[in-house]
Amino acid sequence: MVERYINHRDTGKQIGEIRKQYLLSDSTVLTLDKAINLVDTIVVLHTYNAIVLIKGLRRT
């Protein structure tokens, strides 16, 4: 279900539309949205740190 939610979110569907389609409460959809945003942030930070590490290794 999370993968389908992400796909709908990426296509720009509003939270209300997603909630109706999956018969979820507003709080469930908002919690899911916040959790996915947190994972996105972690992935971006991890990628950034990996790039910085690689650049640092190339200088030595």
PyMOL CGO cylinders between C-alpha atoms (Angstrom):
from pymol import cmd
from pymol.cgo import CYLINDER

trace = [
    CYLINDER, 0.00, 0.00, 0.00, 2.84, 2.41, 0.77, 0.3, 1, 1, 1, 1, 1, 1,
    CYLINDER, 2.84, 2.41, 0.77, 4.22, 2.06, -2.76, 0.3, 1, 1, 1, 1, 1, 1,
    CYLINDER, 4.22, 2.06, -2.76, 0.82, 2.86, -4.27, 0.3, 1, 1, 1, 1, 1, 1,
    CYLINDER, 0.82, 2.86, -4.27, 0.50, 5.85, -1.94, 0.3, 1, 1, 1, 1, 1, 1,
    CYLINDER, 0.50, 5.85, -1.94, 3.91, 7.15, -3.02, 0.3, 1, 1, 1, 1, 1, 1,
    CYLINDER, 3.91, 7.15, -3.02, 2.94, 6.78, -6.68, 0.3, 1, 1, 1, 1, 1, 1,
    CYLINDER, 2.94, 6.78, -6.68, -0.28, 8.72, -6.12, 0.3, 1, 1, 1, 1, 1, 1,
    CYLINDER, -0.28, 8.72, -6.12, 1.58, 11.35, -4.13, 0.3, 1, 1, 1, 1, 1, 1,
    CYLINDER, 1.58, 11.35, -4.13, 4.16, 11.72, -6.90, 0.3, 1, 1, 1, 1, 1, 1,
    CYLINDER, 4.16, 11.72, -6.90, 1.40, 12.29, -9.46, 0.3, 1, 1, 1, 1, 1, 1,
    CYLINDER, 1.40, 12.29, -9.46, 0.14, 15.21, -7.38, 0.3, 1, 1, 1, 1, 1, 1,
    CYLINDER, 0.14, 15.21, -7.38, -3.07, 13.71, -6.01, 0.3, 1, 1, 1, 1, 1, 1,
    CYLINDER, -3.07, 13.71, -6.01, -4.43, 15.56, -3.03, 0.3, 1, 1, 1, 1, 1, 1,
    CYLINDER, -4.43, 15.56, -3.03, -4.49, 13.90, 0.38, 0.3, 1, 1, 1, 1, 1, 1,
    CYLINDER, -4.49, 13.90, 0.38, -8.30, 13.90, 0.30, 0.3, 1, 1, 1, 1, 1, 1,
    CYLINDER, -8.30, 13.90, 0.30, -8.38, 11.93, -2.94, 0.3, 1, 1, 1, 1, 1, 1,
    CYLINDER, -8.38, 11.93, -2.94, -5.91, 9.36, -1.62, 0.3, 1, 1, 1, 1, 1, 1,
    CYLINDER, -5.91, 9.36, -1.62, -7.83, 9.06, 1.66, 0.3, 1, 1, 1, 1, 1, 1,
    CYLINDER, -7.83, 9.06, 1.66, -11.09, 8.36, -0.17, 0.3, 1, 1, 1, 1, 1, 1,
    CYLINDER, -11.09, 8.36, -0.17, -9.53, 5.86, -2.56, 0.3, 1, 1, 1, 1, 1, 1,
    CYLINDER, -9.53, 5.86, -2.56, -7.99, 3.77, 0.23, 0.3, 1, 1, 1, 1, 1, 1,
    CYLINDER, -7.99, 3.77, 0.23, -10.68, 4.47, 2.85, 0.3, 1, 1, 1, 1, 1, 1,
    CYLINDER, -10.68, 4.47, 2.85, -8.14, 5.90, 5.29, 0.3, 1, 1, 1, 1, 1, 1,
    CYLINDER, -8.14, 5.90, 5.29, -8.65, 8.45, 8.02, 0.3, 1, 1, 1, 1, 1, 1,
    CYLINDER, -8.65, 8.45, 8.02, -7.12, 11.90, 7.64, 0.3, 1, 1, 1, 1, 1, 1,
    CYLINDER, -7.12, 11.90, 7.64, -4.73, 11.22, 10.51, 0.3, 1, 1, 1, 1, 1, 1,
    CYLINDER, -4.73, 11.22, 10.51, -3.53, 7.97, 8.92, 0.3, 1, 1, 1, 1, 1, 1,
    CYLINDER, -3.53, 7.97, 8.92, -2.81, 9.67, 5.60, 0.3, 1, 1, 1, 1, 1, 1,
    CYLINDER, -2.81, 9.67, 5.60, -1.05, 12.60, 7.28, 0.3, 1, 1, 1, 1, 1, 1,
    CYLINDER, -1.05, 12.60, 7.28, 1.07, 10.24, 9.39, 0.3, 1, 1, 1, 1, 1, 1,
    CYLINDER, 1.07, 10.24, 9.39, 1.98, 8.24, 6.30, 0.3, 1, 1, 1, 1, 1, 1,
    CYLINDER, 1.98, 8.24, 6.30, 2.85, 11.44, 4.46, 0.3, 1, 1, 1, 1, 1, 1,
    CYLINDER, 2.85, 11.44, 4.46, 5.09, 12.65, 7.29, 0.3, 1, 1, 1, 1, 1, 1,
    CYLINDER, 5.09, 12.65, 7.29, 6.83, 9.27, 7.54, 0.3, 1, 1, 1, 1, 1, 1,
    CYLINDER, 6.83, 9.27, 7.54, 7.56, 9.23, 3.81, 0.3, 1, 1, 1, 1, 1, 1,
    CYLINDER, 7.56, 9.23, 3.81, 8.86, 12.81, 3.97, 0.3, 1, 1, 1, 1, 1, 1,
    CYLINDER, 8.86, 12.81, 3.97, 11.18, 11.78, 6.81, 0.3, 1, 1, 1, 1, 1, 1,
    CYLINDER, 11.18, 11.78, 6.81, 12.49, 8.82, 4.81, 0.3, 1, 1, 1, 1, 1, 1,
    CYLINDER, 12.49, 8.82, 4.81, 13.03, 11.12, 1.80, 0.3, 1, 1, 1, 1, 1, 1,
    CYLINDER, 13.03, 11.12, 1.80, 15.06, 13.49, 3.98, 0.3, 1, 1, 1, 1, 1, 1,
    CYLINDER, 15.06, 13.49, 3.98, 17.17, 10.66, 5.38, 0.3, 1, 1, 1, 1, 1, 1,
    CYLINDER, 17.17, 10.66, 5.38, 17.91, 9.36, 1.87, 0.3, 1, 1, 1, 1, 1, 1,
    CYLINDER, 17.91, 9.36, 1.87, 18.93, 12.83, 0.67, 0.3, 1, 1, 1, 1, 1, 1,
    CYLINDER, 18.93, 12.83, 0.67, 21.22, 13.37, 3.67, 0.3, 1, 1, 1, 1, 1, 1,
    CYLINDER, 21.22, 13.37, 3.67, 22.74, 9.91, 3.28, 0.3, 1, 1, 1, 1, 1, 1,
    CYLINDER, 22.74, 9.91, 3.28, 23.40, 10.56, -0.41, 0.3, 1, 1, 1, 1, 1, 1,
    CYLINDER, 23.40, 10.56, -0.41, 24.94, 13.95, 0.36, 0.3, 1, 1, 1, 1, 1, 1,
    CYLINDER, 24.94, 13.95, 0.36, 27.22, 12.43, 3.00, 0.3, 1, 1, 1, 1, 1, 1,
    CYLINDER, 27.22, 12.43, 3.00, 28.29, 9.69, 0.58, 0.3, 1, 1, 1, 1, 1, 1,
    CYLINDER, 28.29, 9.69, 0.58, 29.18, 12.30, -2.06, 0.3, 1, 1, 1, 1, 1, 1,
    CYLINDER, 29.18, 12.30, -2.06, 31.19, 14.34, 0.45, 0.3, 1, 1, 1, 1, 1, 1,
    CYLINDER, 31.19, 14.34, 0.45, 33.03, 11.20, 1.56, 0.3, 1, 1, 1, 1, 1, 1,
    CYLINDER, 33.03, 11.20, 1.56, 33.86, 10.20, -2.02, 0.3, 1, 1, 1, 1, 1, 1,
    CYLINDER, 33.86, 10.20, -2.02, 35.12, 13.69, -2.85, 0.3, 1, 1, 1, 1, 1, 1,
    CYLINDER, 35.12, 13.69, -2.85, 37.27, 13.64, 0.29, 0.3, 1, 1, 1, 1, 1, 1,
    CYLINDER, 37.27, 13.64, 0.29, 38.76, 10.28, -0.67, 0.3, 1, 1, 1, 1, 1, 1,
    CYLINDER, 38.76, 10.28, -0.67, 39.60, 11.52, -4.16, 0.3, 1, 1, 1, 1, 1, 1,
    CYLINDER, 39.60, 11.52, -4.16, 41.62, 14.42, -2.75, 0.3, 1, 1, 1, 1, 1, 1,
    CYLINDER, 41.62, 14.42, -2.75, 43.96, 12.12, -0.85, 0.3, 1, 1, 1, 1, 1, 1,
]
cmd.load_cgo(trace, "trace")
